[in-house]
Amino acid sequence: MPTSRLSVVVTRRLPEPVETRMRELFDVRLSDSEHPMSRDQIAAAMQEADILVPTITDKIDAPMLGMAGERLKLIANYGAGVDHIDVATARQRGILVSNTPGVLTEDTADIAMALILATARRMAEGIAQMRDGVWEGWAPEALLGMRLRGKRLGILGMGRIGQALARRAQAFGMSVHYHNRRRLHAGLEEPLEATYWESLDQMVSRVDVLSINAPHTPASFHLLNARRLKLMKPTAVIVNTSRGEVVDENALTRMLRAGELAGAGLDVYERGQGVNPRLRELPNVVLLPHMGSATREARLEMGERVLVNMQTFADGHRPPDQVVPSML
């Protein structure tokens, strides 16, 4: 690569220390808005930049990549998930893609555990009573939820976040069960006292809580479809902190409305910001605004990983967090 400073375009506002360091290292054009760029703005940026720094809200598909200029050689994604980027097409065009894995693990596992607690113990309903001033005092049968100790937690996707969640669930006395593309090595599985299920159908039919920690890929789209959701116990709850597309949201909503599931805790949605309005109406649902990684520490560490990937590339090497299609 040339020794002159590379041209960088960042699509969203980032933490101030990250932006300051980018200015020191690169010829950077920063966004002055908290809102996403339009497709036309991103297309224009891709025609003039050596490096593009997008976020999960920026859909960089094949048509968009087709508008990229010859200069663009790296998409340094600010975030771990890359399902909004057509990595295969980028690779064909000679554009590298990097992400920020690992830095979100503990924070997302915290949110998953919080959603399990909030949903199982019906906290949203309790908060609503207090907020609306309709609480009539303690009663023996009021807002009875599920005790977690002794219950089975099923984890769909036993990567870093799934394993971190398993450790938290152990502390609450839950038994850990999981389904994954590949079984964990014994050295990872045994400390978690985790039971592997080759059949997802069999696992979901037996657990009391199901946590989705799988990425969105063509193979995982609607992996939790209507048929599979109906295998779950009517007393079970489902939590999703990974990708909304893994669950058939309409089927989930119908089952929650019909009392065929006890509750759901969601931090992600099938249509992004377009949350199903029927979900909002349900008292047995806890909805969060995609805040799994929303800690100051995580957002700074994400920026630091982006900087490492960019600087390594600028030095003529492949970014340490390069994403290739076979990883997806």
Buried (B, 14 or more C-beta within 10 A) or exposed (E): EEEEEBBBBBBBBBBEEBBEBBEEBBBBBBBEEEEBBEBEBBBBBBBEBBBBBBBBBBBBEEEBBEBBEEEBBBBBBBBBBBBBBBBBBBBEBEBBBBBBBEBBBBBBBBBBBBBBBBBBBBBBBBEEBEEEEEBEEEEEEEEEBBEBEEBBBBBBBBBBBBBBBBBBBBEBEBBBBBBBEEBBEEEEBEEBEBBBBEEBEEBBBBBBBBBBBBBBBEEBBBBBBEEBBBBBBEEBBBBBBBBBBBBBBBBBBBBBBEEBBBBBBBBBBBEBEEBBEBBEEBEBBBBBEBEBBBBEEBBBBBBBBBBBBBBBBBEEEEBEBBBEEEEB
